[in-house]
Amino acid sequence: MQTMNNNSHCTLSTISCFFLISFLFSCLAFGQLDYQFYDDTCPNLTKIVRYGVWSAISNETRMAASLLRLHFHDCIVNGCDGSVLLDDTNAMKGEKNVGGNRDSARGFEVIDDIKHDVEDACPGTVSCTDILTLAAREAVYLTGGPFWSVPLGRRDSKTANQNAAIEQIPSPSESLENITAKFTSKGLDVKDVVVLSGAHTIGFAQCATFKQRLFNFKGSNKPDPALDTSLLTNLQSQCPNQDSSDTKLSPLDPVTTNKFDNVYFKNLVNNSGILQSDQALMIDSKTSSMVNDYSKYPYMFYKDFKASMVKMANIGVLTGNNGEIRKNCRAVN
């Protein structure tokens, strides 16, 4: 009888330990991102997002770059929490109308449309920030870039931070040192600066963001001597030295404008980076060596870009009981 009691005690202890470990594991897992997060609750999520992005790009090829940029501008502020999607209210000033977002952040309607379709399929299940994260991945993939798995389970913030957006979104005219500091403050590093800058292989820039390089570089009343002369002539024609040209657009990569590839880095090697912040990557020996490598080895760029995108998409995420699943991406519930 004593032996039976001991065996029963051991069995109960084993079961108790099993459930304790399972409970602790579930607590640990809860609040973490998961590659299969919506497999059961919204199994068609990727298809819905891909179709929405494909439709938007088919209508306007520039939208691929806009969605990728919107994701970056969300994550670099207070983290990937969908705060950039919020409209201003009487009680809160959002991030849409400041600095690097005002009159340039785009793609909000695309996210709205995808959210509408996702809500029809899986009501109250998928966050706006997860949709934006997936949309950025699809934008890269559908323009010829790499595909990567995206861990999901982010929740949406209940507020935005206008001051943080002003301070943390990099400016095209900022020094490489300042831009790197903004990246490192979010847990990224110099390699991520170079790799993620490669997103400029698609998209356009307003003339106002680089016009000083064409006519009055650093107050010299002369063009930037580092800029390729042929490119300089073309840009001066596209962006004449007058205020009315400020909002005109020029492709960041005039060679393969709508294709996600490594030509951006080849352009930098040839002194054909349009933005001052891009061409600055060739000044520092550490960043220039990476630029040279990516210009030669596209698969290296793709591999590192995928890793940096996953790393960036983990910045400051809200999970578990934090945040919410917004019904409307432009407003808190």
N, C-alpha and C positions, 0 to 999 in steps of 0.2 A: 504493500500500500504506500509506503514511504517513497519507493522508487517511482511509482505512478505519479504521486504528487510532485516529485521533483521534475519529472518529465513534462508534466502539465505546466509547471511554473516556467520551465525553460521555453516551452512552446509559446506560452502567453507572452513571455519576455521578447521572444523573437518577433512575434506578430506586432507587439507594441513598438519595438525598435523599427520594424519595417514601416509602420504607419507614421512614426515620428520622422524617419528619414524622408519618406514620401511627402510629408507635410512641409518639412523644411525645404525640400527641393522645389515644391510647387510655389512656396513663398519666394524662393530665390528666382525661379523662372518668371513669376508674376512681376510685371514691371519691366521685363526685358523684351527686346525685339525678337521676333521669330520669323524664319523664312516661310513657315507654314501657317502663319497667324490666321489667315482668312480662308484656309483650305476648306473648312467645313461651313463657315458662316457666310462666305461670299465667293464660291468657287470660280465664278466667271469674272472676277475683278480684273485680272490682267487683260483679258480679251476686251472688256468694256473700255478700259483706259487706252489700250493700244488703238482701238477703233477711233476713239475720240481724238487722239493725237494725230493719227493718220489722216482723218478727215480735215482737221485744222491745217496740217501741213499741205495737204492737197489743195486747199483753198488759198494758202499763202505760205510759201516755203520759209519765209523769215520767222514763222511762228516756232519752229524747232529751237532756234537759238533763244527766242524770248522765253520759252518755258524752262529751258536749262538755266538761264540767267535768273528767272523768278525764283527757282528753287535755291540757287546760291544766295540771293538776297534775303531769302527767308532764313536760311541756316546761319548766315554770318552775323546776324543781329543777336537775337536771344536764343538761337537754336532753331532746329527744324520743328516748328510748332504751328505753322500756318498763320502766324501773326501778320505777315505781309499781305494776306488776303483780306484782312478786315477793313471795312469802310470806316471813315470818321463818324463819330457820334457827338452829341452835345457833351457827353461825359468823358470822351476819350479821343485823342488825336492819334490817328493811325500812322502807318509807315509809308503809305502809297505816295504821298505828296511831298516827300522830303528828298533833298540831294539827289542821289543816284537813282531814285525811283520816279521822281516827278517828271511827267511827260515822256518817260522812257520805259518804265516797267510795263510789261504787256503780258497778255495771256490769261487775264482774269476771267474773261468770258468763256474761254476754253475749259478752264477748271470748273466753272459753274455748270457748263453743259455736261461734262463728265460726271460731276457730282449728282446731277439730276438723274442721269441714267443709272448710276450706282444705287441711288436711293430707291429707284423703281425696282431694282433687282434685289437689294439687300437693305431695307430701311433701317436707319439708325445704327449702322454697323461699321462703316469705314470712315475714318477721319479725313478731313480735307488735306492735311499735311501728308498723309500716306498717298493720297491721290496725286498730289503735286510731286512727291518723290518718285512715284512710278512714272508719271508723265515725263519727267526729266530723263529718266532712263530710256523710255520709248522714243523720245525726241532724238537722242543720240543714235539709238539702234536703227530707227527708220531713215536716218540720213547717212547710213553706211558705216556707223561706228560700232563699237563693241557692245555686247549684251552682258549683263551681270545680274546675279540674283540679289534681290532687295529684301533685307529683313524688315518686317512690318510690325505694326502694333502701336504706332505713335498716336498720341491724342492731341487735340487742338487746344491752343491756349485760349484763355478767356479775356485776354487783353493784348494790346500792342505797345510798342515803346518807341515813340517818335525820336526822342533824344538819342537812344541807342542806335537807331538807324542812321541818324546824322553822323554820329561818331564812328561807327564801325563799318559802314559800306565803303570799300576802297574807291578812290577817285582815279581816273585815268592819268591825271597829272601828278599824282603822289609819288614820292620816292619809293624805291624798292624796299628800303629799310622800314618805312612806315607801313607799307602793305604787308610785309612779312610779319611785323609786330601784330597787326590785326589778325593774321592767320594763327600765329602762335598763341595768341590770347584765347583762342578757341580750341587749342589742343592739336592744331595742325602744325606742319613744319615747312621748311624751305622747299623740300621736294614737292610737297602738296601745292605750294605757290606756283611752281613751274608747271607741274602736271595739269592743274586745274585751269591755268592760263591757256592751256591748249584748247579749251572750249571755244576760244576765239577763232578756231578754224571755221566756224560757221557764224553767221550773224553780221550785223551792220553797226556802225557807230555814227552818231550825229557829228557834223563838221565841227561844232563848237567844242567837242571833246579833244580835238587834236589840231585845231586851226593855228594855235600859237606856234606849232612846230613848222608851219608852212610860211609864216610871214614875220614872226616876232619871237623867236626862240629865246627864252630867258631874258627878254627885254633888249635883245640885240638889234631889232629891226631887220633881222636876216633869218633865213630858214635854218632849221636844225642841220648842221653839217653832216650828221651821221645818216641822214635820210637818203636813200637811193635817189639819184637825180631823175631817173625816168619816172619813178613813182611820185616824186615831188611835183614834177610838171603836170602829171595827171590829176593829182589831188588839188593843186592850185586851180586847175580848170574846173573841177567839180565843186570846189569850195572857195569861191572868190572872197577876197578880203573885205567883206561887208556883212553887216548884221543879218541881212535877209537870208544868208546862206547857212546860218547857224543850225537850223533843224534839218538841213539836207542830209541824206544818208550816203555812206560809202561802205562797201564791204570790207570787213576786217581781213578777209583773205580773198583778194581779187582773182586769184588763180583758180581755186576750186571753191567758189563761194558757198554753195549749198551742200557740199559734201563734207562729212566728218572724217578727217584724215590727219596726217601729220605735216601737211604743207605749211601750216602756220609756223612751225619751227624752222622749216626751210626758208621761209620769208625772213625770219629774224636773223638767220645766218647771213642772208643777203642784204641786211640793213633795210628790209622792207616791212618792218612792223609799223602799223599805222599809229597805234597808241604809244605815247611816251613810256607808259608803265610796262608795256610789252617789250619794247626794244631795250629797256633797261636790264632785262634778263641777260643780255649779251655783255653787259659791262662788268658784272661780278664774275670772277673766275669759277666759283662753285656753281652758280646757276647757268653760266654759259656752257659749261661742260655737259650739263644735263640737256640743254637745248640742242647741242650738237649731236648727242646720242639719239634723242628723239627724232631729230631730222633725218637720221640715217636708218633708224630701226623702228618702223611703225608699230610692230607687234609689241615692242618694249613700251612704247607710249600707251597702247591700248591696255596692256596688262596693268601698268601703273595707274592709268586713269581710272580703271574700274575700282582698284583698291582705294584710291583717294576719294572717289565718289561715295563709296560705302562708309568710309571714315568720316567724311563731311556730313553725311546723312544721319550720323549718330550724335551730332553735336546737340547738347541740351534738350534731348527729347523728353517729352512728357509721356508717361506710361501708367498702367494700373489705374489707380483712383485719381490721378492727377489730370487736370485738363478735362476735356469733354469731346464728344463726337458731335460736331456742329451739324445742324440740319441745313443751314445756309452758310456757305464758306465766307460770306461777307459780314456775318453778324454772329455774335455769341447767342446761345440758346436763351 
